[in-house]
């Protein structure tokens, strides 16, 4: 219909060569007249690439992962890639099924925030024949690029801050130990107590599965102790919402009766009453670094040794933590200062 060669149509559609205005107009008119659309599947088979990235995260409702996904999507959009997102909900079988599904869809690469045992993931990665980048959670024995946080130091600093405020019994609500960040965070908690000469008391440690209800139940257990903690640290932000609800439901107040801090900053943490003290992760840097590592592999740098980037968290001090030796009115003054 346009009375030009296939090569000329290809040059215009793919932008691989300059096409004169007259021919461009004829081709574009023909495209409109016949309703032509490119067949992405056929193109992928011919080119050997789908320009698609697979991304799996444990919780899409967790603000941390939501923000990381947004940064990654934007980075690949700029590079001309689409992103296929899967949520595993912390289920190992779901994760394995979703990764296989993504590979069946011939994604060019994978970014994975893993869950569960790494043995199956290692086998999948070894057989995938596409570059893989791990985010947030490393996997023992999986030799691939990774972007993680120094979780140990971040929690060590947060617990040390609570100790400096005069707290001696600090409750800790953790997630599952089978993922590296939670293991490292627990180590930071224990070592901060030990560095201050305080005992590590098992009754002050409770476990959940990263959901609000887990934080609620764990907090109720801590507050029911005969000698209840004066402060609680939650290992992620959905669980801290449960913590705040439990404190309210039991008739206590934060920070008057109990101080609260948590891992992961989130958009409304500074509009809570009280404003929540949190450990903020460098979300933008995590997403961008993960995208850059994968794009570098896709550009041809496949044989370089695996790279692990470890970033630092930041303690955001607000007024949900009370100095035990200070009057209540001093809290707002110390935060504003």
Secondary structure, 3 states (H helix, E strand, C coil): CCCCCHHHHHHHHHCCCCCCHHHHHHHHHHHHHHCCCCCHHHHHHHHCCCCEEEEEECCCCCHHHHHHHHHHHHHHHHCCCEEEEEECCCCHHHHHHHHHHHHHCCCCEEEECCCCCHHHHHHHHHHHCCEEEEECCCCCCCCCEEEEECHHHHHHHHHHHHHHCCCCCEEEEECCCCCHHHHHHHHHHHHHHHHCCCCCCHHHEEECCCCHHHHHHHHHHHHCCCCCCCEEEECCHHHHHHHHHHHHHCCCCCCCCCEEEEECCCCCCCCCCCCCEEEECCHHHHHHHHHHHHHHHHCCCCCCCCCEEEECCEEECCCCCCCCCCCCCHHHHHHHC
